[in-house]
Amino acid sequence: RKAVKGRHFILHFRVRPKELEEQKNGARLGMVVPKRLVRRAVQRNLIRRIVRENFRIMRDGLNSVDMVVRLCSKPSGLDRKTFSLEIKSLFEKMSSLRQGA
């Protein structure tokens, strides 16, 4: 399993083997937003929605990879644009690592 780290998030990913590619097409996403970092459920759900929306937008370019996005540091504020840009950059870094490998 490989990982890409941003300011607030870590993106763990694993390319699915060729045998499983034929059975299930497309990328899969998992999320971890711990309660100890973001106490309010409303804010945790907002972070999940932002991650899910960016995944939905970039899903076509991310074929047959399993990934988990994990919040790793306590955010000082919940700025949607900042989180969105960070998630997009993590997805782009991941796809460039996959292309290079």
Legacy VTK file of the C-alpha trace (Angstrom):
# vtk DataFile Version 3.0
C-alpha trace
ASCII
DATASET POLYDATA
POINTS 101 float
0.000 0.000 0.000
1.330 3.408 -0.953
0.458 6.793 0.507
0.464 10.461 -0.460
0.476 13.077 2.292
-0.982 16.558 2.267
-1.323 19.194 4.962
-4.467 17.731 6.542
-5.005 14.430 4.750
-3.189 11.207 3.923
-4.316 9.256 0.878
-3.540 5.533 1.066
-4.001 3.688 -2.207
-3.561 0.285 -3.760
-3.941 -0.663 -7.393
-6.221 -3.652 -7.804
-4.756 -6.772 -9.450
-5.596 -7.507 -13.080
-7.900 -10.405 -12.144
-10.115 -8.133 -10.044
-10.097 -5.292 -12.578
-12.401 -7.190 -14.900
-14.939 -7.929 -12.158
-15.241 -4.457 -10.666
-14.464 -1.446 -12.801
-13.697 1.948 -11.362
-12.090 3.385 -8.277
-13.325 2.807 -4.734
-13.124 5.256 -1.848
-12.999 4.923 1.925
-12.808 7.786 4.425
-11.634 8.198 8.012
-12.504 11.416 9.846
-11.758 10.765 13.529
-13.864 12.243 16.280
-10.768 13.181 18.260
-9.723 15.608 15.486
-13.159 17.037 14.601
-15.591 16.885 17.516
-18.796 18.053 15.835
-20.597 15.548 13.608
-21.751 18.340 11.283
-18.137 19.282 10.558
-17.063 15.652 10.087
-19.895 15.152 7.607
-18.903 18.333 5.755
-15.364 17.004 5.335
-16.749 13.678 4.063
-19.005 15.478 1.569
-16.073 17.511 0.244
-13.946 14.379 -0.211
-16.811 12.456 -1.829
-17.602 15.297 -4.244
-13.988 15.606 -5.390
-13.799 11.839 -5.812
-16.973 11.883 -7.907
-15.525 14.580 -10.183
-12.169 12.831 -10.674
-13.417 9.224 -10.673
-13.136 8.700 -14.441
-9.374 9.283 -14.357
-8.842 6.918 -11.409
-9.542 3.482 -12.829
-9.248 0.311 -10.690
-7.647 1.687 -7.552
-8.751 1.348 -3.930
-8.083 4.375 -1.756
-8.646 5.589 1.782
-8.563 9.294 2.609
-7.681 9.893 6.254
-7.754 13.190 8.130
-4.428 13.255 9.970
-4.254 16.693 11.585
-6.770 18.914 13.319
-7.955 21.629 10.920
-7.790 25.182 12.252
-10.901 26.112 10.292
-13.220 24.395 7.861
-12.533 26.174 4.593
-14.258 24.237 1.815
-12.063 25.635 -0.921
-8.807 24.779 0.871
-9.925 21.222 1.592
-11.172 20.784 -1.950
-7.877 21.956 -3.451
-5.899 19.681 -1.136
-7.997 16.637 -2.007
-7.686 17.364 -5.733
-3.915 17.688 -5.421
-3.709 14.372 -3.526
-5.712 12.593 -6.243
-3.483 14.148 -8.925
-0.292 13.144 -7.074
-1.608 9.619 -6.714
-2.455 9.306 -10.385
0.953 10.703 -11.397
2.666 8.147 -9.108
0.625 5.382 -10.722
1.501 6.623 -14.220
5.214 6.716 -13.391
5.296 3.253 -11.850
LINES 1 102
101 0 1 2 3 4 5 6 7 8 9 10 11 12 13 14 15 16 17 18 19 20 21 22 23 24 25 26 27 28 29 30 31 32 33 34 35 36 37 38 39 40 41 42 43 44 45 46 47 48 49 50 51 52 53 54 55 56 57 58 59 60 61 62 63 64 65 66 67 68 69 70 71 72 73 74 75 76 77 78 79 80 81 82 83 84 85 86 87 88 89 90 91 92 93 94 95 96 97 98 99 100
